[in-house]
Amino acid sequence: MERSNKIKAGRTKLGYNQEQMAKALNMGITTYKNKENGITEFTETEINKYLALTEQKFEDVFLDKDIFLQTG
C-alpha cells in the first residue's frame, strides 16, 4: 500500500475528513492535502502528532520497506 493510502486510512479510521485532520494537526487544509497526497513531506513534529492521533506505528506508515529489499 502506498504511503498516501496508509495516511488516508489512518485518518478515515478516526472518522475524520481532511479538514478535521488538518485542524487536529494544526495546519491548513491545503497543506494537509498536499502532505496526504505525497506532494510535500510531513515534518518530524507532524509525524509524531499524526501517529499519536491514529495510534499507528512509524514503520507501518512512513517507512518505505521497499528500500530494504535487495534484488538478486
C-alpha positions as CSV (number, residue, x, y, z in Angstrom):
1,M,0.0,0.0,0.0
2,E,1.3,3.4,-0.9
3,R,2.2,5.9,1.9
4,S,-0.6,8.3,0.9
5,N,-3.2,5.4,1.2
6,K,-1.8,4.5,4.6
7,I,-2.1,8.1,5.8
8,K,-5.6,8.3,4.5
9,A,-6.5,5.0,6.1
10,G,-5.4,6.3,9.5
11,R,-7.4,9.5,9.1
12,T,-10.6,7.7,7.9
13,K,-10.2,5.2,10.8
14,L,-10.7,8.1,13.1
15,G,-13.7,9.2,11.2
16,Y,-12.0,12.5,10.2
17,N,-12.3,14.3,6.9
18,Q,-9.2,16.1,5.6
19,E,-10.3,19.4,7.2
20,Q,-10.8,17.8,10.6
21,M,-7.4,16.1,10.4
22,A,-5.7,19.4,9.3
23,K,-7.2,21.1,12.3
24,A,-6.1,18.3,14.6
25,L,-2.5,18.6,13.2
26,N,-2.6,22.5,13.4
27,M,-2.2,23.1,9.7
28,G,-4.3,24.4,6.9
29,I,-6.4,22.1,4.7
30,T,-4.3,22.7,1.6
31,T,-1.2,21.9,3.5
32,Y,-2.7,18.7,4.9
33,K,-4.0,17.6,1.5
34,N,-0.5,18.1,-0.1
35,K,1.0,16.0,2.7
36,E,-1.6,13.3,2.5
37,N,-1.1,13.1,-1.3
38,G,2.7,13.0,-1.1
39,I,3.3,16.3,-2.7
40,T,5.1,17.6,0.4
41,E,6.6,15.7,3.3
42,F,5.4,15.7,6.9
43,T,7.9,17.3,9.4
44,E,9.1,15.2,12.4
45,T,6.7,17.0,14.7
46,E,3.8,16.5,12.3
47,I,4.6,12.8,12.0
48,N,4.6,12.4,15.8
49,K,1.2,14.2,16.1
50,Y,-0.2,12.1,13.3
51,L,1.0,8.8,14.9
52,A,-0.3,9.8,18.3
53,L,-3.7,10.6,16.9
54,T,-4.0,7.5,14.7
55,E,-2.2,5.1,17.1
56,Q,-0.2,3.8,14.2
57,K,3.5,2.8,14.1
58,F,6.0,4.9,12.2
59,E,7.3,1.9,10.3
60,D,3.8,0.9,9.2
61,V,3.1,4.3,7.7
62,F,6.2,6.3,6.9
63,L,9.0,3.7,6.4
64,D,9.4,2.6,2.8
65,K,10.1,-1.1,3.3
66,D,10.9,-1.5,-0.4
67,I,14.3,0.3,0.1
68,F,15.4,-2.7,2.2
69,L,14.6,-5.3,-0.4
70,Q,17.6,-6.5,-2.4
71,T,17.4,-7.7,-5.9
72,G,19.0,-11.0,-6.6
